[in-house]
Amino acid sequence: MGIELKKKYGLWTAIAMVIGIVIGSGVFFKAELILNKTGGDLPLGILAWLIGGLIMIIVANAFSTMATKYEYVNGVVDYAEVTVGKRYARFIGWFMTTIYYPAITSVLAWVSARYTCVLIGIPSPEAIIGSTCMAIAGLYLVAIYAMNILSPVLAGRFQVSTTVIKLVPLVAMGIFGTVTGLINGVTVANFTAVVTRDVTGNPLFTAIVATAFAYEGWIVATSINQELKDAKKNLPRALTIGSIIIVAVYILYYIGLAGAAPNQLLMDEGAQGVRIAFGNIFGGLGGLLFVFVIISCLGTCNGLMMGTTRGMYALAVRDQGPNPKMFSQVDQTTNMPSNSGTLGLLLCGVWLFFFYGANLTDGLFGSFGFDSSELPIVALYALYVPMFVQFMRKEGDLSVFRRYILPSLAILCCLFMPVATVFAHGWAAIGWFMLVFVVAMAIGFAFGLWKAPAKGTVQ
Protein backbone atom coordinates (compact mmCIF):
# COMPACT_ATOMS: atom_id res chain seq x y z
CA MET A 1 0.00 0.00 0.00
CA GLY A 2 1.34 3.48 -0.92
CA ILE A 3 1.76 6.37 1.44
CA GLU A 4 -1.51 8.28 1.88
CA LEU A 5 -1.82 12.01 2.35
CA LYS A 6 -2.69 12.99 5.92
CA LYS A 7 -5.56 15.23 6.99
CA LYS A 8 -3.40 18.13 8.09
CA TYR A 9 -5.19 21.35 7.11
CA GLY A 10 -7.86 23.08 9.18
CA LEU A 11 -10.56 25.56 8.16
CA TRP A 12 -8.49 28.72 8.59
CA THR A 13 -5.57 27.31 6.63
CA ALA A 14 -7.96 26.42 3.82
CA ILE A 15 -9.46 29.93 3.84
CA ALA A 16 -5.96 31.44 3.67
CA MET A 17 -5.12 29.18 0.71
CA VAL A 18 -8.25 30.23 -1.18
CA ILE A 19 -7.44 33.91 -0.65
CA GLY A 20 -3.76 33.47 -1.47
CA ILE A 21 -4.44 31.56 -4.68
CA VAL A 22 -7.07 33.93 -6.11
CA ILE A 23 -5.83 37.37 -5.10
CA GLY A 24 -3.07 38.56 -7.37
CA SER A 25 -2.39 40.75 -10.37
CA GLY A 26 -5.88 40.61 -11.82
CA VAL A 27 -7.39 43.20 -9.50
CA PHE A 28 -4.61 45.72 -10.27
CA PHE A 29 -4.68 45.05 -14.00
CA LYS A 30 -8.45 44.91 -14.46
CA ALA A 31 -9.55 47.68 -12.06
CA GLU A 32 -8.39 50.37 -14.47
CA LEU A 33 -9.83 48.43 -17.43
CA ILE A 34 -13.25 48.12 -15.76
CA LEU A 35 -13.20 51.84 -15.04
CA ASN A 36 -12.57 52.50 -18.75
CA LYS A 37 -15.12 49.96 -19.99
CA THR A 38 -17.86 51.49 -17.81
CA GLY A 39 -16.98 55.03 -18.86
CA GLY A 40 -15.98 55.98 -15.34
CA ASP A 41 -19.34 54.86 -13.91
CA LEU A 42 -18.17 53.80 -10.44
CA PRO A 43 -21.44 52.19 -9.21
CA LEU A 44 -21.67 50.16 -12.43
CA GLY A 45 -18.09 48.97 -11.92
CA ILE A 46 -18.86 47.92 -8.35
CA LEU A 47 -21.91 46.01 -9.61
CA ALA A 48 -19.67 44.17 -12.08
CA TRP A 49 -17.28 43.19 -9.27
CA LEU A 50 -20.27 41.93 -7.23
CA ILE A 51 -21.75 39.86 -10.07
CA GLY A 52 -18.36 38.43 -11.02
CA GLY A 53 -17.76 37.53 -7.39
CA LEU A 54 -21.18 35.90 -7.08
CA ILE A 55 -20.43 33.75 -10.14
CA MET A 56 -17.16 32.66 -8.55
CA ILE A 57 -18.86 31.80 -5.25
CA ILE A 58 -21.62 29.73 -6.88
CA VAL A 59 -19.36 27.76 -9.24
CA ALA A 60 -16.73 27.25 -6.54
CA ASN A 61 -19.33 25.87 -4.14
CA ALA A 62 -20.64 23.50 -6.79
CA PHE A 63 -17.09 22.21 -7.20
CA SER A 64 -16.71 21.93 -3.44
CA THR A 65 -19.58 19.43 -3.49
CA MET A 66 -17.67 17.40 -6.07
CA ALA A 67 -14.52 17.68 -3.99
CA THR A 68 -16.18 16.31 -0.88
CA LYS A 69 -17.80 13.54 -2.90
CA TYR A 70 -14.56 12.55 -4.62
CA GLU A 71 -11.96 13.13 -1.91
CA TYR A 72 -9.29 11.14 -3.74
CA VAL A 73 -9.05 13.45 -6.77
CA ASN A 74 -7.14 16.70 -7.22
CA GLY A 75 -7.61 19.38 -9.82
CA VAL A 76 -10.03 20.09 -12.65
CA VAL A 77 -8.69 17.29 -14.90
CA ASP A 78 -9.43 14.66 -12.26
CA TYR A 79 -12.92 16.08 -11.68
CA ALA A 80 -13.53 15.86 -15.42
CA GLU A 81 -12.47 12.20 -15.35
CA VAL A 82 -14.72 11.11 -12.48
CA THR A 83 -17.76 12.96 -13.80
CA VAL A 84 -17.60 12.76 -17.61
CA GLY A 85 -14.86 10.24 -18.38
CA LYS A 86 -11.18 9.75 -19.20
CA ARG A 87 -11.35 11.06 -22.76
CA TYR A 88 -12.97 14.30 -21.64
CA ALA A 89 -10.34 14.60 -18.89
CA ARG A 90 -7.56 14.33 -21.49
CA PHE A 91 -9.37 16.92 -23.59
CA ILE A 92 -9.42 19.30 -20.59
CA GLY A 93 -5.78 18.49 -19.79
CA TRP A 94 -4.65 19.29 -23.33
CA PHE A 95 -6.58 22.57 -23.29
CA MET A 96 -5.02 23.55 -19.96
CA THR A 97 -1.54 22.62 -21.18
CA THR A 98 -1.55 24.26 -24.61
CA ILE A 99 -3.91 27.22 -24.14
CA TYR A 100 -5.01 28.08 -20.62
CA TYR A 101 -1.82 27.90 -18.54
CA PRO A 102 0.65 29.42 -21.04
CA ALA A 103 -1.78 32.10 -22.26
CA ILE A 104 -2.60 33.37 -18.76
CA THR A 105 1.01 33.02 -17.55
CA SER A 106 2.31 35.12 -20.45
CA VAL A 107 -0.22 37.87 -19.73
CA LEU A 108 0.82 37.89 -16.08
CA ALA A 109 4.46 38.29 -17.11
CA TRP A 110 3.48 41.28 -19.25
CA VAL A 111 1.44 42.83 -16.41
CA SER A 112 4.43 42.45 -14.07
CA ALA A 113 6.71 44.03 -16.68
CA ARG A 114 4.26 46.86 -17.30
CA TYR A 115 4.18 47.87 -13.64
CA THR A 116 7.96 47.49 -13.45
CA CYS A 117 8.34 49.96 -16.32
CA VAL A 118 6.07 52.41 -14.53
CA LEU A 119 8.10 52.02 -11.33
CA ILE A 120 11.41 52.81 -13.04
CA GLY A 121 9.96 55.82 -14.82
CA ILE A 122 9.48 54.62 -18.40
CA PRO A 123 6.67 56.71 -19.96
CA SER A 124 3.71 55.41 -21.92
CA PRO A 125 3.32 53.94 -24.47
CA GLU A 126 6.80 52.43 -24.06
CA ALA A 127 5.78 51.13 -20.64
CA ILE A 128 2.94 49.17 -22.24
CA ILE A 129 3.96 48.07 -25.72
CA GLY A 130 7.60 49.07 -26.00
CA SER A 131 10.62 46.84 -26.44
CA THR A 132 11.71 47.44 -22.84
CA CYS A 133 8.39 46.21 -21.45
CA MET A 134 8.35 43.11 -23.66
CA ALA A 135 12.01 42.34 -22.87
CA ILE A 136 11.29 42.52 -19.14
CA ALA A 137 8.24 40.29 -19.63
CA GLY A 138 10.41 37.71 -21.39
CA LEU A 139 13.01 37.97 -18.62
CA TYR A 140 10.34 37.37 -15.97
CA LEU A 141 9.08 34.29 -17.82
CA VAL A 142 12.56 32.77 -18.09
CA ALA A 143 13.50 33.65 -14.49
CA ILE A 144 10.31 32.20 -12.99
CA TYR A 145 10.65 29.10 -15.19
CA ALA A 146 14.25 28.65 -14.02
CA MET A 147 13.22 29.01 -10.38
CA ASN A 148 10.52 26.37 -10.79
CA ILE A 149 12.71 23.89 -12.68
CA LEU A 150 16.00 24.35 -10.81
CA SER A 151 14.68 25.02 -7.32
CA PRO A 152 11.03 24.05 -6.88
CA VAL A 153 11.37 24.46 -3.11
CA LEU A 154 12.39 28.10 -3.60
CA ALA A 155 9.46 28.58 -5.99
CA GLY A 156 7.11 27.21 -3.34
CA ARG A 157 8.51 29.51 -0.67
CA PHE A 158 8.24 32.48 -3.01
CA GLN A 159 4.58 31.60 -3.59
CA VAL A 160 3.85 31.45 0.14
CA SER A 161 5.64 34.72 0.91
CA THR A 162 3.79 36.63 -1.81
CA THR A 163 0.43 35.61 -0.33
CA VAL A 164 0.78 38.12 2.53
CA ILE A 165 2.41 40.74 0.30
CA LYS A 166 -0.59 40.60 -2.06
CA LEU A 167 -2.97 41.84 0.61
CA VAL A 168 -0.86 44.78 1.82
CA PRO A 169 -1.40 47.25 -1.09
CA LEU A 170 -5.02 46.18 -1.57
CA VAL A 171 -6.10 46.63 2.06
CA ALA A 172 -3.95 49.75 2.55
CA MET A 173 -5.40 51.49 -0.49
CA GLY A 174 -8.91 50.27 0.33
CA ILE A 175 -8.87 51.71 3.85
CA PHE A 176 -6.72 54.84 3.57
CA GLY A 177 -7.85 55.71 0.05
CA THR A 178 -11.52 55.52 1.05
CA VAL A 179 -11.05 57.57 4.23
CA THR A 180 -8.95 60.22 2.45
CA GLY A 181 -11.39 60.40 -0.44
CA LEU A 182 -14.35 60.90 1.87
CA ILE A 183 -12.53 63.70 3.68
CA ASN A 184 -11.39 65.60 0.59
CA GLY A 185 -14.51 64.90 -1.47
CA VAL A 186 -12.81 62.97 -4.30
CA THR A 187 -14.81 59.80 -3.57
CA VAL A 188 -18.17 61.61 -3.68
CA ALA A 189 -17.16 63.38 -6.90
CA ASN A 190 -16.15 60.11 -8.56
CA PHE A 191 -19.38 58.41 -7.49
CA THR A 192 -21.66 61.17 -8.72
CA ALA A 193 -19.96 62.07 -12.01
CA VAL A 194 -19.61 59.73 -14.98
CA VAL A 195 -16.55 60.64 -17.05
CA THR A 196 -17.98 59.64 -20.41
CA ARG A 197 -21.02 57.89 -21.83
CA ASP A 198 -19.10 57.00 -25.01
CA VAL A 199 -18.69 53.27 -24.34
CA THR A 200 -19.06 50.43 -26.83
CA GLY A 201 -21.09 47.24 -26.43
CA ASN A 202 -22.69 46.41 -23.09
CA PRO A 203 -20.49 48.06 -20.42
CA LEU A 204 -21.80 45.87 -17.56
CA PHE A 205 -21.25 42.58 -19.41
CA THR A 206 -17.84 43.74 -20.61
CA ALA A 207 -16.83 44.62 -17.05
CA ILE A 208 -18.10 41.29 -15.67
CA VAL A 209 -16.01 39.35 -18.18
CA ALA A 210 -13.00 41.44 -17.15
CA THR A 211 -13.51 40.46 -13.49
CA ALA A 212 -13.15 36.78 -14.45
CA PHE A 213 -9.39 37.29 -14.81
CA ALA A 214 -9.17 38.79 -11.31
CA TYR A 215 -11.30 36.06 -9.72
CA GLU A 216 -9.64 33.13 -11.48
CA GLY A 217 -7.65 30.56 -9.49
CA TRP A 218 -10.21 29.26 -7.00
CA ILE A 219 -10.37 25.87 -8.75
CA VAL A 220 -6.84 25.15 -7.50
CA ALA A 221 -8.08 25.32 -3.90
CA THR A 222 -10.25 22.22 -4.40
CA SER A 223 -7.09 20.15 -4.84
CA ILE A 224 -6.41 20.16 -1.07
CA ASN A 225 -9.64 18.37 -0.15
CA GLN A 226 -7.84 15.07 0.43
CA GLU A 227 -5.63 16.78 3.03
CA LEU A 228 -8.37 18.85 4.69
CA LYS A 229 -9.80 17.90 8.05
CA ASP A 230 -13.58 17.32 7.92
CA ALA A 231 -13.49 18.21 4.22
CA LYS A 232 -17.25 17.80 3.69
CA LYS A 233 -17.89 20.76 5.98
CA ASN A 234 -14.67 22.74 5.82
CA LEU A 235 -14.11 22.92 2.06
CA PRO A 236 -17.48 24.55 1.26
CA ARG A 237 -16.98 26.87 4.22
CA ALA A 238 -13.47 27.80 3.12
CA LEU A 239 -14.55 28.48 -0.46
CA THR A 240 -17.55 30.55 0.68
CA ILE A 241 -15.77 32.57 3.38
CA GLY A 242 -12.62 32.98 1.30
CA SER A 243 -14.60 34.08 -1.76
CA ILE A 244 -16.61 36.63 0.23
CA ILE A 245 -13.40 38.08 1.69
CA ILE A 246 -11.89 38.31 -1.82
CA VAL A 247 -14.95 40.12 -3.21
CA ALA A 248 -14.94 42.51 -0.22
CA VAL A 249 -11.21 43.26 -0.60
CA TYR A 250 -11.53 43.85 -4.35
CA ILE A 251 -14.46 46.25 -3.98
CA LEU A 252 -12.75 48.03 -1.08
CA TYR A 253 -9.64 48.51 -3.25
CA TYR A 254 -11.77 49.73 -6.17
CA ILE A 255 -13.48 52.32 -3.95
CA GLY A 256 -10.13 53.23 -2.36
CA LEU A 257 -8.71 54.08 -5.79
CA ALA A 258 -11.71 56.33 -6.34
CA GLY A 259 -10.72 58.24 -3.23
CA ALA A 260 -7.07 58.51 -4.23
CA ALA A 261 -7.39 60.09 -7.67
CA PRO A 262 -10.05 61.37 -10.08
CA ASN A 263 -11.55 58.76 -12.38
CA GLN A 264 -10.44 60.74 -15.42
CA LEU A 265 -6.79 60.52 -14.35
CA LEU A 266 -7.00 56.78 -13.66
CA MET A 267 -8.64 56.19 -17.04
CA ASP A 268 -6.17 58.32 -18.97
CA GLU A 269 -2.95 57.21 -17.26
CA GLY A 270 -3.59 53.48 -16.74
CA ALA A 271 -0.81 51.85 -14.71
CA GLN A 272 0.86 55.23 -14.19
CA GLY A 273 -2.43 56.46 -12.73
CA VAL A 274 -2.37 53.66 -10.18
CA ARG A 275 1.12 54.70 -9.09
CA ILE A 276 -0.01 58.33 -8.83
CA ALA A 277 -2.94 57.18 -6.67
CA PHE A 278 -0.60 55.35 -4.29
CA GLY A 279 1.64 58.42 -4.16
CA ASN A 280 -1.33 60.70 -3.39
CA ILE A 281 -2.30 58.63 -0.37
CA PHE A 282 1.00 57.36 0.98
CA GLY A 283 3.55 59.89 -0.25
CA GLY A 284 7.03 58.35 -0.26
CA LEU A 285 5.64 55.03 0.95
CA GLY A 286 3.56 54.84 -2.22
CA GLY A 287 6.63 53.67 -4.16
CA LEU A 288 7.20 50.83 -1.68
CA LEU A 289 3.57 49.73 -1.89
CA PHE A 290 3.83 49.83 -5.68
CA VAL A 291 6.78 47.42 -5.40
CA PHE A 292 4.40 45.16 -3.44
CA VAL A 293 2.01 45.36 -6.39
CA ILE A 294 4.75 44.09 -8.71
CA ILE A 295 5.71 41.30 -6.29
CA SER A 296 2.03 40.34 -6.11
CA CYS A 297 1.88 40.08 -9.91
CA LEU A 298 5.05 37.98 -9.99
CA GLY A 299 3.67 35.70 -7.28
CA THR A 300 0.58 35.01 -9.37
CA CYS A 301 2.75 34.46 -12.44
CA ASN A 302 4.82 31.98 -10.44
CA GLY A 303 1.71 30.07 -9.38
CA LEU A 304 0.58 29.72 -13.00
CA MET A 305 4.10 28.73 -14.07
CA MET A 306 3.92 25.87 -11.56
CA GLY A 307 0.97 24.52 -13.53
CA THR A 308 2.55 25.32 -16.90
CA THR A 309 5.74 23.34 -16.19
CA ARG A 310 3.74 20.27 -15.15
CA GLY A 311 1.08 20.34 -17.86
CA MET A 312 2.60 18.01 -20.45
CA TYR A 313 3.98 15.76 -17.71
CA ALA A 314 0.46 15.19 -16.35
CA LEU A 315 -0.59 13.91 -19.78
CA ALA A 316 2.61 11.95 -20.42
CA VAL A 317 2.34 9.85 -17.26
CA ARG A 318 -1.05 8.78 -18.58
CA ASP A 319 0.66 7.73 -21.87
CA GLN A 320 -1.01 10.64 -23.68
CA GLY A 321 0.21 13.45 -25.91
CA PRO A 322 3.43 13.72 -27.90
CA ASN A 323 6.34 11.49 -26.86
CA PRO A 324 5.06 10.40 -23.43
CA LYS A 325 8.38 8.74 -22.63
CA MET A 326 10.28 12.02 -22.97
CA PHE A 327 7.77 14.30 -21.24
CA SER A 328 7.20 11.91 -18.33
CA GLN A 329 10.88 12.03 -17.36
CA VAL A 330 11.65 13.57 -13.96
CA ASP A 331 15.06 15.01 -13.11
CA GLN A 332 16.69 12.92 -10.40
CA THR A 333 18.26 15.93 -8.69
CA THR A 334 15.45 18.50 -8.72
CA ASN A 335 12.52 16.03 -8.90
CA MET A 336 11.01 18.20 -11.62
CA PRO A 337 9.71 17.31 -15.11
CA SER A 338 12.29 19.40 -16.96
CA ASN A 339 11.23 18.38 -20.48
CA SER A 340 7.61 19.23 -19.75
CA GLY A 341 8.70 22.53 -18.22
CA THR A 342 10.81 23.47 -21.26
CA LEU A 343 7.85 22.94 -23.57
CA GLY A 344 5.70 24.98 -21.19
CA LEU A 345 8.15 27.87 -21.38
CA LEU A 346 8.13 27.68 -25.20
CA LEU A 347 4.32 27.82 -25.23
CA CYS A 348 4.43 30.83 -22.88
CA GLY A 349 6.74 32.56 -25.34
CA VAL A 350 4.37 31.81 -28.22
CA TRP A 351 1.39 33.17 -26.29
CA LEU A 352 3.32 36.26 -25.18
CA PHE A 353 4.09 37.03 -28.83
CA PHE A 354 0.43 36.48 -29.69
CA PHE A 355 -0.73 38.76 -26.87
CA TYR A 356 1.66 41.46 -28.08
CA GLY A 357 0.56 41.20 -31.69
CA ALA A 358 -3.17 40.81 -31.07
CA ASN A 359 -3.73 43.12 -28.09
CA LEU A 360 -0.90 45.65 -27.84
CA THR A 361 -0.32 46.62 -31.47
CA ASP A 362 -2.50 47.69 -34.37
CA GLY A 363 -2.49 45.41 -37.34
CA LEU A 364 0.45 43.07 -36.67
CA PHE A 365 -1.86 40.09 -37.24
CA GLY A 366 -4.48 41.99 -39.21
CA SER A 367 -8.01 41.14 -38.09
CA PHE A 368 -6.80 37.95 -36.39
CA GLY A 369 -6.78 38.31 -32.63
CA PHE A 370 -8.60 38.01 -29.31
CA ASP A 371 -7.99 38.84 -25.65
CA SER A 372 -5.89 35.93 -24.37
CA SER A 373 -6.29 37.15 -20.78
CA GLU A 374 -10.06 36.55 -20.78
CA LEU A 375 -11.24 34.13 -23.48
CA PRO A 376 -9.33 31.06 -22.18
CA ILE A 377 -10.96 31.62 -18.77
CA VAL A 378 -14.41 31.93 -20.33
CA ALA A 379 -13.75 28.74 -22.32
CA LEU A 380 -12.88 26.91 -19.11
CA TYR A 381 -16.21 28.01 -17.60
CA ALA A 382 -17.97 26.54 -20.64
CA LEU A 383 -16.04 23.28 -20.24
CA TYR A 384 -17.34 22.97 -16.68
CA VAL A 385 -20.92 22.52 -17.93
CA PRO A 386 -20.73 18.82 -18.98
CA MET A 387 -19.13 18.05 -15.63
CA PHE A 388 -22.02 19.58 -13.69
CA VAL A 389 -24.59 17.86 -15.92
CA GLN A 390 -23.02 14.45 -15.37
CA PHE A 391 -22.66 15.11 -11.65
CA MET A 392 -26.41 15.75 -11.37
CA ARG A 393 -27.12 12.57 -13.33
CA LYS A 394 -24.84 10.29 -11.31
CA GLU A 395 -25.03 11.38 -7.69
CA GLY A 396 -28.35 10.18 -6.32
CA ASP A 397 -27.46 10.19 -2.62
CA LEU A 398 -27.13 13.97 -2.22
CA SER A 399 -29.73 16.45 -1.08
CA VAL A 400 -31.88 18.18 -3.70
CA PHE A 401 -29.95 21.41 -3.16
CA ARG A 402 -26.51 19.81 -3.58
CA ARG A 403 -27.48 17.54 -6.45
CA TYR A 404 -29.73 19.78 -8.55
CA ILE A 405 -30.11 23.38 -7.38
CA LEU A 406 -26.45 24.30 -6.80
CA PRO A 407 -25.11 22.62 -9.98
CA SER A 408 -27.96 24.16 -12.01
CA LEU A 409 -27.08 27.62 -10.72
CA ALA A 410 -23.43 26.90 -11.57
CA ILE A 411 -24.41 25.87 -15.11
CA LEU A 412 -26.33 29.13 -15.56
CA CYS A 413 -23.28 31.07 -14.36
CA CYS A 414 -20.99 29.14 -16.71
CA LEU A 415 -23.32 29.75 -19.67
CA PHE A 416 -23.69 33.42 -18.78
CA MET A 417 -19.95 34.00 -19.23
CA PRO A 418 -19.85 33.08 -22.97
CA VAL A 419 -23.00 35.14 -23.56
CA ALA A 420 -21.45 38.15 -21.83
CA THR A 421 -18.28 37.59 -23.87
CA VAL A 422 -20.26 38.09 -27.08
CA PHE A 423 -21.18 41.58 -25.88
CA ALA A 424 -17.69 42.23 -24.51
CA HIS A 425 -15.56 41.04 -27.42
CA GLY A 426 -17.88 40.36 -30.36
CA TRP A 427 -18.32 37.33 -32.58
CA ALA A 428 -15.15 37.96 -34.58
CA ALA A 429 -12.86 37.59 -31.56
CA ILE A 430 -14.77 34.54 -30.38
CA GLY A 431 -14.50 33.03 -33.85
CA TRP A 432 -10.72 33.52 -33.92
CA PHE A 433 -10.41 31.99 -30.47
CA MET A 434 -12.50 28.99 -31.52
CA LEU A 435 -10.24 28.54 -34.55
CA VAL A 436 -7.18 28.41 -32.28
CA PHE A 437 -9.04 26.08 -29.93
CA VAL A 438 -10.00 23.68 -32.73
CA VAL A 439 -6.47 23.67 -34.17
CA ALA A 440 -4.99 22.95 -30.73
CA MET A 441 -7.44 20.08 -30.18
CA ALA A 442 -6.73 18.73 -33.68
CA ILE A 443 -3.00 18.67 -32.87
CA GLY A 444 -3.81 16.77 -29.69
CA PHE A 445 -5.87 14.32 -31.70
CA ALA A 446 -2.98 13.85 -34.14
CA PHE A 447 -0.76 12.92 -31.21
CA GLY A 448 -3.22 10.26 -30.12
CA LEU A 449 -4.67 12.17 -27.19
CA TRP A 450 -7.81 10.06 -27.23
CA LYS A 451 -6.24 6.68 -27.77
CA ALA A 452 -6.57 3.99 -25.12
CA PRO A 453 -3.59 4.19 -22.72
CA ALA A 454 -1.09 1.38 -22.58
CA LYS A 455 -1.55 -1.17 -19.85
CA GLY A 456 0.20 -0.31 -16.63
CA THR A 457 0.30 3.45 -17.16
CA VAL A 458 -0.81 5.84 -14.43
CA GLN A 459 -4.48 6.86 -14.65
C-alpha angles and dihedrals in degrees: 000000000000126000111276126215113254126233096250108142125085130201097272093049089051091050090050090051092051091051094044094049097048104037112079143099097336096080092051094044098042100038092075091042092052089049089054095043092053093046092244092306099150098188090050090051091051089050089054091052089050095049093045089050092049090053090052092049094049097045092042091052091049088054091047088061089054090047093054091045094049103035093165096064130082129198137005095288092058092047089052090052097051094045107035105011146265097288092053089047090055089048090054091044093053091048091050092047100046103029118010105045100038094040095052093039092054092050090051090052089053092048090051090049092047093055090044090056090050090050094053092047104256108154127228136297089026089055090058109032105006128116091253092057094047092046091053090048090054090047091052091050093051094043094050091045090051091049092051095046100039100034113016090168090059090047090053093049091048089053093052094046093051091055092075093038090056093063098048100075093037097052093037093053092041094055104032095034092052094046093046092046092051091050097048096036098242093118093052091046092051092048095049101040125064111207097213139351091204098108127138128229120352106332095199095050091044091052093047091054089050091055090058089075091053094046097044120114103058092110089070090063092065089066092077095061092103089057097042122104112239089359095181090066104024101049096057089044093049093048092047098044093040092048093049090050090050093051091047093049093048094050091044090053091047091052091043090057088052089058094047101054140001115273091238091059093047091049095047099042102038112186091004088056090056090053090049089051092053090047092050092055104033104025110201091001089061090079091054092049089049088056086055088055090056092046088050090054091048091049091055090046089052091052091053091045088057088061094040094056092051099042101094091037091059089057095041095056086057089054090250135128129020118340099346091188092060098041094045092060116115122202110246094217103043097025088226131129095244096176092051090047093051091054089047091055090049091052090049089054091050092050092046089055090048092049090051094049098040102037110020103041136049116242104347089128096021112225091342111106149089138186104278091190093065114020096063088054092049089049090053090053089053091050090056091066099079089048093056092044092053091044091057090048097049108036107075098158097068129094119267090253095051096040103040117004100048096043090045091053089048091052091052090051092048092049092046092061096062090044091052089047090060089060093041100047108009132233094284094062091044090050092052091048091050089051090055090045093052093046091050091049091047090054089051090051091050089055091054097256092159099042120117109269120246117263114271097025121131114267 
